[in-house]
Amino acid sequence: YDGQMDDARFGVVLARTAMSYGALCASGVEVTSFLRAGERIRGAHIRDHESTTEFDLRARVVVNATGVWTTAIERLAGVENPLLVRPSKGVHLVVPRQRLDLSYALILPTEKSVLFVLPWEQWWIIGTTDTDWSFSPDQPAATRADIDYLLDHVNQVLVSPLTSADIVGVYAGLRPLVSASGKDTAKLSRSHQVRCSAPGLVSVAGGKYTTYRIMARDAVDAAARELDFAVDSSRTADIPLVGAVGFASVASRLTAHPAGAVLAPEQIEHLIKRYGSLANEVLDLVAREPDLGKPLSGAESYLAAEIHYAASHEGARHVDDALSRRTHIAFEMPDRGREAARAVANLMGKVLSWSDEKIEHEVTHYWASLEAALAAESMPDDASAHSLLAREQTAETEFTQPTRHGDECLVP
Ligand SMILES: Cc1cc2nc3c(=O)[nH]c(=O)nc-3n(C[C@H](O)[C@H](O)[C@H](O)COP(=O)(O)OP(=O)(O)OC[C@H]3O[C@@H](n4cnc5c(N)ncnc54)[C@H](O)[C@@H]3O)c2cc1C
């Protein structure tokens, strides 16, 4: 059995599910050091990158679930033999569905791992690469070599070869592989490890999306063992994500919704796929402000309401959050969201009370990051591609202003 998952939706829906059980979630906050009581870790010192404030967060147990940053966090905690996580870069290409005359997905063995061509909405996703990444985990970069590797391999089985001009989007990510071995990353295990790395600090690393509930169970049970009182073992196996509860009746509820009547059936279907039973919250926004029911300028398969919702209900704080991590516009549109960025900034600005200057900054920053990513994609290797992205990051001057946190924001 295999399945599909939208990583942009998954992250935010998982956080909201945790919040419905009492968790407090904050994005854009960084652990910069740990608080201690003797040998025991008792919390962390936090830098909030949104407000540029710093504060201490006390905790009975800290769980280090930081993917490719796991080793760095253990070092920060003074762990002598940290868990070694090797980042393996994976690059995927997105091409329009009509470009390949295929009815099924393709999976083919390659000399290194596998090549796949998978259907994704109106596109095909072509992957994968699997190579060591030895630069900052903050900015994995796709290179000309990665793109050529994928095109060369897929073209061996296509009647009508793909070229760079067919590519509408490029993903580059880092797999967190737990290993001290020097083997090829493609040959390393994808299983996870959980350990108590220091008194009061539990690390969980490795694994896959497909095993995330097992990873969560193992990590929570390990954290519970660090407490000086008894708690029930993890119940994650029985907990549906928000948006899954009431899913069976969502189509009829949306059709009966006052704002549902003005939307086309494919728009309703799009909302159901993306939000499940939470889609009625998006329609509530349209009922209150009918203009939000219009297609988003520059990415017309999305509604303007979805960007408003990303800022009001899903904790999006920057244009890039909305284009890359609440929607997939940055990977689905041939201009990678360049045109949509302006409409997105205006919509987010209304929710988050941005000044005109802040709106302009968000747009130009998105465009500059995009130019850097596109330039990196023409570079021959990781070193040159990474240095381009790093230069753009350095050029981005600090620009923050207090953010209004309304009742609906992810951070209460
Ligand atoms: C190309 C590619 C293809 C993949 N395909 C699949 C697949 O088909 N199926 C599958 O199941 N899995 C797949 N995976 C694996 C899956 O994506 C990863 O296992 C998963 O994303 C890792 O999640 P994570 O939460 O452990 O780490 P991350 O998602 O990296 O989260 C770590 C978080 O820690 C935060 N952090 C780091 N340092 C600090 C700090 N100092 N303070 C506060 N926060 C910090 C980071 O900001 C980040 O948000 C794929 C991965 C890649 C790259």
The ligand as an ORCA input file, in Angstrom:
! r2SCAN-3c Opt
* xyz 0 1
  C      13.881     14.777     -1.157
  C      13.220     14.087     -0.011
  C      12.281     13.097     -0.252
  C      11.649     12.447      0.801
  N      10.706     11.510      0.511
  C      10.052     10.902      1.518
  C       9.036      9.952      1.235
  O       8.733      9.676      0.073
  N       8.410      9.354      2.276
  C       8.736      9.642      3.566
  O       8.129      9.071      4.455
  N       9.699     10.544      3.869
  C      10.366     11.176      2.877
  N      11.346     12.083      3.155
  C      11.798     12.228      4.537
  C      11.066     13.284      5.304
  O      10.883     14.410      4.532
  C      11.904     13.645      6.527
  O      12.173     12.501      7.248
  C      11.159     14.610      7.402
  O      10.847     15.790      6.708
  C      12.017     14.990      8.583
  O      11.184     15.667      9.472
  P      11.764     16.156     10.841
  O      10.615     16.777     11.572
  O      12.538     15.076     11.518
  O      12.831     17.271     10.440
  P      12.561     18.706      9.827
  O      11.314     18.735      9.031
  O      13.841     19.109      9.168
  O      12.308     19.598     11.113
  C      13.347     19.992     11.965
  C      12.970     21.336     12.547
  O      13.892     21.692     13.569
  C      14.024     23.098     13.537
  N      15.256     23.525     14.230
  C      16.547     23.301     13.885
  N      17.385     23.893     14.764
  C      16.612     24.509     15.688
  C      16.885     25.304     16.842
  N      18.142     25.596     17.235
  N      15.836     25.793     17.545
  C      14.548     25.530     17.171
  N      14.230     24.769     16.091
  C      15.252     24.276     15.354
  C      14.074     23.422     12.053
  O      13.773     24.785     11.819
  C      13.007     22.475     11.514
  O      11.750     23.105     11.479
  C      11.988     12.769      2.132
  C      12.935     13.772      2.374
  C      13.536     14.434      1.313
  C      14.529     15.521      1.593
*
